[in-house]
């Protein structure tokens, strides 16, 4: 029987014209008996949008038939853009050409022609897959006769009609989850039935629940998963110890945040007689407890990643594992997968072994403690951890060597703070927002994990086995061109940026030029947004940002599914001494491709949800700061006004109409507003004094005014 790839390759030939199934059987020289199997294959490909069946029963590829497959990105005002699956420009879809499709839906569109001389325009002709079956939002009830759900996701662009009989206990202003029962058309709004009432809008925790439901994140583990987790032994079987490299006598520690509960990595560092370092990176052997295709494994694959909010964690694995037997707690034996490396004074790995092991962590330290020991020279802590000082000082020296090695090859480090949001445990309200400070201790663990990931990726790449890699592709030429124009306004030039042959080292050097300048954080942010997003792939295509040829995620199997998958592959190859049958190789190749794609999707959903929650909490926090004064940096310039970012990471908007001392015009190419009478300029990176003017929690929007304009 022909494979999908061969069939699609045939259809992509220039000489191919859409053919019926009987014609395909003849061209492919297949036996008539396989007609049923070929029909099933075509039906599946058609359902996925990879092939199109015409009204005359002929099959062809969408892009050969003036059709484009992709995902819709809606706009609050009703129109949308198609983001094509293939590497093509976005396509504009007017509201009257959506034909019932909504934000996030996977669709096929017919190209209609150019839009405003810039973008192509299209019309949705088929909806392949709906992005949602439920909608989350605020219900507005009109005289108890009917109501409308105003979606939290503004990109949906439409309110959902609800009959009074379908309120199911919801009161006006409640946040609800509703099942969609009909989709929009040109004459009718979409309809929904309330299935769950979350509570009054603005009540503690309700908005967080709204985000969790909006992104379809699982709040609870199914009963059968929990039952399986309960059966996992919380003690190590004696028979297992003899099968492993016993590292329990080696001095080993964990270093994590003070509030971390799932400890999946430990380190050991010793300086050898030849001046080299023996670095052990020991990772929780989750694969020993979570067997492939078990209920725990199926749920982990479904979740893909743990999701972290300021007030809670939605873990990938139940706490019996993530905080129990898999977590590398101090003073207990734990099963691990270890990468033990001999690293020379230049940061090169001279020798290594990847083994199943057992460790006994001697201490759990926090980043704050380690920083106080190594940087602040805290005498009390140095006395308390005297037995660990040699390990910590060797770790510090090795981390600096590894960082210098990464810098020399061009690895890019973005230096901007992420928000640390403190939640009051009683009220559920944000009481503080500030940038999280990265310490030298953070960088120690980061360098060691990066080195372990590169070593593992390189080893299994050269073994040529199915694997999952962490890939960061080179930036798009168009985005690099835009970035070059942006940086030129600050007098910064990057070699090769306009030719599309930019090296990460050139970007690294540019970021070094702005170190300490007022626009440093802004430029870091813009450069980051100009990069491709990292993803999981079965192909080893390198990591541009790290300037690494080989890279994977090996170090966090408690919270990331790809790490768990490659742990299983490693364990399987250790057991069978690197041997794998062709049948198993084919099966594993298919699985890692699916797992990589699924994990990338789950990761991006988690990132969006975490960002949404953080933005919501920031806005809630600022609602208590009306009329307070701050110094901020202009972080964006658009036709409507200025975005200003505060030192606490909150971003607000200054509308151009509030600049009352002059009439200001936007000079888009110079990222600035200029006053027509005074010649006064507001540009990216400028510091300004603002007052908090208003806050709209529903729209996640904070409005500022410049203090001097009042």
FENDASUL-V296603 format. One record per pair of residues at least 4 apart in sequence whose ideal C-beta (glycine too) atoms are under 8 Angstrom apart, sorted by the first residue. I is the first residue (numbers start at 1). J is the second residue. Records with the same first field share a line. If there is no record, write none. Layout:
BEGIN
I->J  J
END
This chain:
BEGIN
1->30  34  37  38
2->6  7  28  30  38  41
3->7
4->8  41  45
5->9
6->10
7->11  24  28  41  45
8->12  45  50  51  61
9->13
10->16  27  28
11->16  51  59  60  61  64
12->16  61  64
16->60  64
17->60
18->54  58  59  60  65
19->23  24  27  58  59  60
20->24  57  58  59
21->25  35  38  39  42  57  59
22->26  35
23->27
24->28  30  38  59
25->30  32  34  35  38
30->34  35  38
34->38
35->39
36->40
37->41
38->42
39->43
40->44
41->45
42->46  51  53  59
43->47
44->48
45->50  51
46->50  51  52  53  59
47->128
48->128
49->62  69  85  106  108  126  128
50->61  62  69
51->59  60  61  62
52->59  60  61  62  65  67  108
53->57  58  59
54->58  59  60  65
60->64  65
61->65
62->67  68  69  108
63->67  68  69  86
66->110  111
67->108  109  110  111  125
68->82  84  86  88  91  108  109  111  122
69->84  85  86  106  107  108  128
70->82  83  84  85  91  106  107  109
71->82  83  85  104  105  106  107  131
72->80  81  82  83  93  98  101  102  103  104  105  106  107  124
73->80  81  82  83  90  103  104  155
74->79  80  102  103  104  155  156  157
75->79  80  81  155  157
76->154  155  157
77->95  157
78->95  157  158
79->92  93  94  95  98  157
80->93  95  98  101  103  157
81->90  91  92  93  119
82->90  91  93  107  109  122
83->90
84->88  89  90  91
89->119  120
90->119
91->109  111  119  120  121  122
92->115  119  120  121  122
93->97  98  101  109  121  122  123  124
94->98  121
95->157
96->186
97->112  121  122  123  124
98->102  124  184
99->123  124  125  127  185
100->124  127  183  184  185
101->105  107  124  127
102->130  131  132  156  157  158  183  184  190
103->131  153  155  156  157
104->131  132  155
105->127  128  129  130  131
106->127  128  129  131
107->124  126  127  128
108->124  125  126  128
109->122  123  124  125
110->122  123  125
111->120  121  122
112->120  121  122  123
113->120  121
114->118  119  120  121
115->119  120  121
132->180  216
133->179  180
134->177  178  179  180  192  195  213  216
135->149  151  153  156  160  177  178  180  192
136->151  152  153  175  176  177  178  198  210  213  214
137->149  150  151  152  153  160  175  176  178  210
138->149  150  152  173  174  175  176  201  698
139->147  148  149  150  162  167  170  171  172  173  174  175  176  178  194
140->147  148  149  150  172  173
141->146  147  167  170  171  172
142->146  147  148
144->164
145->164
146->161  162  163  164
147->161  162  164  167  170  172
148->159  160  161  162  189
149->159  160  162  176  178  192  194
150->159
151->156  158  159  160
152->175  210  211  214
153->214
154->699
158->184  189  190
159->189
160->178  180  189  190  191  192
161->189  190  191  192
162->166  167  178  191  192  193  194
163->191  193
166->192  193  194
167->194
168->193  194  195  197
169->194  197
170->174  176  194  197
171->200
173->200  201
174->197  198  199  200  201
175->197  198  199  200  201  206  207  209  210
176->194  195  196  197  198
177->194  195  196  198  213
178->192  193  194  195
179->192  193  195
180->190  191  192
181->191  192  193
182->188  190  191
183->190
184->188  189  190
196->213
198->206  209  210  213
199->203  205  206  209
200->206
201->206  207  698
202->206  207  697
204->427  428  429
205->209  311  428
206->210
207->211  616  620  697
208->212  309  311  312  428  613  616
209->213
210->214
211->215  609  612  613  616
212->217  219  314  609
213->217
214->609  612
215->605  606  608  609  612
216->605
217->307  314  605  606  609
218->302  303  314
219->314
221->225  226  229  299  318
222->226  295  299
223->227
224->228  295
225->229  295  296  299  318
226->230  318
227->231  295
228->232  294  295  296
229->296  317  318  320  321
230->320
232->289  320  321  324  325
233->237  325
234->320  324  325
235->325
236->240  241  333  334  335  358
237->241
239->243
240->244  288  335  358
241->246  333  358
243->356
244->335  355  356  357  358
245->338  355  356  357  358
246->357  358
247->252  268  280  282  336  338  357  358  359  360
248->333  358  359  360
249->360
250->268  280  359
251->268  270  362  387  388  391
252->266  267  268  280  282  359  360  361  362
253->266  267  268  361  362  363  364  365  388  391
254->263  265  266  267  328  330  361  363  364  365
255->267  365  366  367  370  441  444  445
256->260  263  364  366  367
257->366  367
258->366  367  368
261->313  322  323  327
262->306  315  322  323  326  327  558  559
263->284  327  328  329  361  364
264->283  284  286  326  327  328  555  556  557  558  559
265->281  282  283  284  328  445  449  555  556
266->281  282  328  336  359  361
267->279  280  281  282  395  445  448
268->278  279  280  282  359  391
269->277  278  279  280  391  394  395  398
270->277  278  391  394
271->275  276  277  278  394  397
272->276  277  278  342
275->344  345
276->342  343  344  345  350
277->342  343  344  394  397  398
278->340  341  342  343
279->340  341  342  343  398  448  451
280->338  339  340  341
281->338  339  340  341  448  449  451  452  555
282->328  336  337  338  357  359
283->336  337  338  339  452  554  555  556  557  563  567
284->326  327  328  334  335  336  557  558
285->289  326  334  335  336  337  356  567  571
286->290  317  321  326  557  558  564  567
287->337  557  564  567  568  571
288->335  571
289->296  321  325  326
290->294  296  297  300  317  321  564
291->296  297
292->297  568
293->297  298
294->298
295->299
296->300  317  318  321
297->301  564
298->302
299->303
300->304  316  317  561  564
301->561  595  598
303->314  316  561  602
304->316  560  561  598  599  601  602  603  606
305->316  559  560  561  599  602  603  606
306->313  314  315  316  322  558  559  560  606
307->313  314  606  609  610
308->313  610
309->313  314  609  610  613
310->421  422  423  430  613  614  617
311->423  428
315->319  322  558  559
316->322  558  559  560  561
317->321  322  326  558  559
318->322
319->323  324
320->324  325
321->325  326  558
322->326  327  558  559
323->327
325->334
326->334  557  558
327->334  558
328->334  336  359  361
329->334  361  364
330->361  362  363  364
331->360  361  362
332->360  361
333->358  359  360
334->358  359  360  361
335->356  357  358
336->356  357  358  359
337->354  355  356  357  554  567  570  571
338->353  354  355  356  357  359
339->352  353  354  452  455  456  554
340->352  353  355
341->349  351  352  451  452  455
342->349  350  351  352
343->347  348  349  350  398  401  402  451
344->348  350
345->401
346->401  405
347->401  402  404  405
348->405
349->451  455
352->455  459
354->455  456  459  570  574
355->574
356->571  574
362->387  388
363->385  388
365->369  370  385  388
366->370
367->371  439  441  442  445
368->372  439  441
369->373  381  385  441
370->374  392  439  440  441  444
371->375  376  439  440  441
372->376  378  381
373->377  378  381  382  385  389  392
374->392  393  396  440  441
375->439  440
377->382
378->382
379->383
380->384
381->385
382->386  389
385->389  392
388->392
389->393
390->394
391->395
392->396
393->397
394->398
395->399  444  448
396->400  440  444
397->401
398->402  447  448
399->403  440  443  444  447  448
400->404
401->405
402->406  447  448  450  451
403->407  443  447
404->408
405->409
406->411  447  450  546  547
407->411  508
409->505  547
410->503  504  505  506  507  508  547
411->504  508  545  546  547  548
412->504  507  508  511  527  545  546  547
413->508  511
414->511  524  527  528
415->511  515  520  521  524
416->521  524  525  528
417->435  436  437  438  521  649
418->435  436  649
419->433  434  435  436  614  618  648  649
420->433  434  435  436
421->430  432  433  614  617  618  621
422->430  431  432  433
423->428  429  430  431  617
424->428  429  430  431
429->620
430->617  618  620  621
431->621
432->621
433->617  618  621  648  649  650
434->648  649
435->647  648  649
438->442  443
439->443
440->444
441->445
442->446
443->447
444->448
445->449
446->450
447->451
448->452
449->453  555
450->454  546
451->455
452->456  554  555
453->457  470  551  552  553  554  555
454->458  548  550  551
455->459
456->460  552  554  566  570
457->461  467  469  470  540  550  551  552  554
458->462  549  550
459->463
460->465  467  552  566  569  570  573
461->467  469  540  550
463->573  578
465->569  573  580  585  588
466->538  569  585  588  589  591  592
467->538  540  552  566  569  592
468->536  537  538  552  553  562  565  566  592  595  596  599
469->536  537  538  539  540  541  550  551  552
470->534  535  536  543  551  552  553  562
471->534  535  536  537  539  540  541  542  543  551
472->531  532  534  535  542  543  544  545  546  551
473->532  541  544
474->502  532  544
475->479  480  483  502  530  531  532  544
476->480  532
477->481  500
478->482
479->483  530  531
480->484  497  498  500  502  530
481->485  497  498
482->486  530
483->487  494  497  526  527  530
484->488  493  494  497  498
485->489  669
486->490  526  671
487->492  493  494  510  523
488->492  493
489->670  671  683  684
490->514  519  523  685
492->510  513  514  523
493->497  510
494->502  506  507  509  510
495->502  503  506
496->500  501  502  503  506
497->502  506
502->506  507
503->507
504->508  544  545  546  547
505->509  547
506->510
507->511  527
508->512
509->513
510->514  523  527
511->515  523  524  527
514->519  520  523  524
515->520
516->520
517->685
518->633  685  686  687
519->523  633  684  685
520->524
521->525  633  645
522->526  633  634  635  645  684  685
523->527  685
524->528
525->529  635
526->530
527->531
531->544  545
532->544
533->604
534->543  545
535->596  600
536->553  562  595  596  597  599  600  603
537->541  596
538->589  592  593  596
540->549  550
542->548  549  550  551
543->547  548  551
546->551
552->562  566
553->560  562  563  566
554->563  566  567
555->563
556->560  563
557->563  564  567
560->564  599
561->565  595  598  599  602
562->566  595  596  599
563->567
564->568
565->569  591  592  595
566->570
567->571
568->572
569->573  588  592
570->574
571->575
572->576  580
573->577  578  579  580
576->580
580->584  585  588
581->585
582->586
583->587
584->588
585->589
586->590
587->591
588->592
589->593
590->594
591->595
592->596
593->597
594->598
595->599
596->600
597->601
598->602
599->603
600->604
601->605
602->606
603->607
604->608
605->609
606->610
607->611
608->612
609->613
610->614
611->615
612->616  700
613->617
614->618
615->619  700
616->620  697  700
617->621
618->622  649  650  702
619->623  695  696  697  700  701  702
620->697
621->625  650
622->650  652  692  695  702
623->695  697
625->692
626->692  693  694  695
627->691  692  693
628->691  692
629->689  690  691  707
630->646  647  689  690  691  692
631->646  647  687  688  689  690
632->644  645  646  647  652  687  688  690  704
633->644  645  685  686  687  688
634->642  643  644  682  683  684  685  686  687  688
635->643  644  645  651  684
636->642  643  651  684
637->642  643  666  668  671  672  673  682  683  684
638->643  666
639->656  666  668
640->653  655  656
641->653  654  655  656  657  658  659
642->653  654  656  673  682  688
643->651  652  653  654
644->651  652  653  654  688  690  704
645->649  650  651
646->650  651  652  690
650->702
651->702
652->690  692  701  702  703  704
653->701  702  703  704
654->658  659  688  690  703  704  705  706
655->703
656->664  666  673
658->693  705  706  709
659->664  673  675  682  706  709
660->709
661->675  678  680  708  709
662->675  676  677  678  680
663->675  676  677
664->673  674  675  676  682
665->673  674  676
666->672  673
667->671  672  673  674
670->683
671->683  684
672->681  682  683  684
673->681  682  683
674->679  680  681
675->679  680  681
681->686
682->686  688
688->706
689->706  707  708
690->704  705  706  707
691->704  705  706  707  710
692->702  703  704
693->703  704  705
694->702  703
695->701  702  703
696->700  701  702  703
705->709  710
706->710
END
